[in-house]
């Protein structure tokens, strides 16, 4: 056998069980109790899923929703993600299996929840009707826009800690993107990041999953990417 490229590579302790009718599943987040949140691809579409141990539970859909994705979970088991509803994405929070649509910013086309802290504060981003992305924090389901760095027009929020500090990145002068820490909805520090990062990072939450779906469709003879 070939030698692994790393000094040690832990083996998986167990494979998580699948929902009936599953074609594909992805774990995207884990809390301190080992609960995993992610998504399952069923014959009927994507379904936000939580695993307790190896047992999967499908999370509920908003009325009229087509499918859902879970992207974050806190230590209380609250889950955040997004739901496809009436042709657009809606940031969604689940308590148990019950979904709640989070509030929207004015001029919203789509909204995505990505992370949730132990106080229930949610972060993610909103796609506005003018085509720009807006870093967003939801406090008690109310959407609040986070400030863009000077010279920029778009930004993203990807993580929040229990102190309410929010990490993400923002466009700035010359089309560059800087890492950003927000506190009380104001960017307080920045470190330069490659300009291509936003496409990569949003792919982790949305574009990667949907891109996998497109590849799967375009290559019925090629395995899913």
N, C-alpha and C positions, 0 to 999 in steps of 0.2 A: 504494500500500500504506500501511496505517496505520503510524505511527511506534511502535516498541516502547515500553512504559512505563518501561523501564530504560535507563541509559546504554549498556550493552552486554549482549548476550545470546548467550553462546557457543552455537554450533550443535553438535549431536551429531557426534562424529567417525565413529561407526559404529553400526549397529544390531546388537545381539547376536542370534546365530542362535537358533533355537528347537528344542526337542526334537520328535521326531515326534509328531503328534497333539495339538499345543499349541493351546489356545484363548486363553491369557493368560499373561503372565509378568511378574514384578516383581523388580528388583534392589534389595536392601535394605541391603547393606553392601559395603565395598571395602577391600582391604588395600594395603600400600605397593607391591606388585608389580602392582597393577591387577586382581587376581582379584576377581570379584564373586560374592557369595552372595545368594540370594533364593529365589523359589518359582515354579514353573511349574504352571499349571492344565491338566492333561491330561483326556482323556475319562474316565479312571479316577479322577481326583481330584488333589489338590495333591501336588506332589513337590518336596522341597528340591533346589535346583540350584546348581551353581557354574559360572561362565563363566571360562575361561582365554582371554584375548583375546575373540574372539566365539564360541568353541566351548563349547556347554553340556554339562555332565555331570550326569546325575541321580544323586543321592546315595541310598545304600541305605536300605531301611526296616528297622526293628526287626521281628523275627518276629511276625506277627499284626497288624502295624500297617496302618492304613487310608490315612493320608497324612502328610506331613511338611512343615515350613516351616523354612528357614534364615534366621537374622536377624543373625548376626555371623560375622566371619572374621578371624583374626589373620595375622601376616606369615609364619607357617609353613604357612598353608593349613588350619589346624584350623578347623572350622566348628561353630557352635552354633545351636540352634533348639529345635524341639519337634515331637513326633510324636503323632498320635492313635492310641491303643492301648487296646483293650477299653473304649471309650467315654469315656476320659479322656486328657488331654494329659500327656505325659512330656517333661521337659527332656532334650535329646539333644545329644550331641557326635559329630561325624564326624571321623575321621582317614582321609584319602583319601575313599573312598566308604563306609567301614565305620562304622555307627552304634553308639554306646554309650549306654545309658540312664543318666542321672545319678541319684544317690541322692535320696531324698525325706525331707522333714521328717515327724515324727509327725503324724497327722491330715491328711494331704495328699489333696486332691481332684484338683488339676491343678497342673502345674509348667511354667514357660516359661523357657528360656534365651534371653537377648537379646544379650549381648555377651561377648567373650572377649579376654583380653589375651595378650601374647606369652609369658607363663609358663603359659598354659593355664588360668588362673583364669576361671571363668564367673560371670556375674551375671544375675539375672532376678527372677522372683517366683513365689510359690506361692499357689494358692488353697486355703485350708484348709477342712475340713469344716464349720467354724462360720461360713463365709461371708466371712471376712476375708482380705485379701491380705497376704502376708508377703514383704518383700524378702529375697532369698536369694543367697548366694554359694556356689559349688561349688569346693572345693579337692580335687584328685585325686578328683573325682566324688562327694565327700562334701558333703552339703547342710548349710549353716550359716545360721541365721536371723539377720538384722540387726536391731538394736534399733530399736524405734519411739520417736519423740519423746514426752516426757511429755504425757499427756492424749489421746494418739491410740491407735487400735486397728488401723490398717492402714498399710502403707507399700510402696514399690516401688523396685527398683533397676534402672537402665537402662544404665549404662556403667561400665567399669573401665579404669584405665590401667595402665601397666607397673610403677608403684610400688605397685599394690594399692589405690589410692584408688578409692572407689566413689561414684558420683553417683546421685541419685534424689530421692525426696520422701517425706514422711511426714505423716500426719494428726497434728494437735496439738489443743490446747484449742479448743473451740467449733466443731469440725468444719473448721477451717482446714487448709490444706496448706502445708508449708514445704519449700523445696529443702534437701537434706541431702547432706553429705559424710561418708561413713563411713571410718574408719581402724581397723583391728583390730576390726571388728564393733561400733563405737561411733559414733553420730552426733556429729560434732565442730563443725559449724557449720550454720546454717540461714538462709534468706532467704525471706520470705513469697512465696507463689505463689497465683494464683487458685484458689479451691476447686474449680472445674470442671476443672482441669488433668488429674487422674488419668484421667478418662474419655477425654480427648483423647489423652493419651500412651499409654495402654494400647491405644487404637485403632490407633496406629501399628504396634504389634507384633502384635495379635491381632484386636481388635474391628473395626478398619478393613477387614482382609482378609475376615473373616467377614461383616461388614456389607455389603461389596461383593457377596459371594456371595448374601446374602439379597435385596438389591436386584435382583440379576440374576434371581433366581427370581421375585420379585414382579412384575417387569416384563420378561417375556420380550420385550415389544415396546419396552422402554426399554434403552438401552445400559448396560453395567456402569458403576457409579459409580467 
